[in-house]
């Protein structure tokens, strides 16, 4: 039973990551269409300083 749960959890995590990336790309496309200066996107693991 546990290996099945682990596979489901991993699939859900991958889906969440995919949606986060798609959201970021959509924001970039919208900005480029409006001619807005591109914002700087930092990955969660990057240090802000």
Residue pairs with C-beta under 8 A, 6 or more apart in sequence:
24 41
27 39
28 38
28 41
31 37
31 38
31 39
32 38
42 48
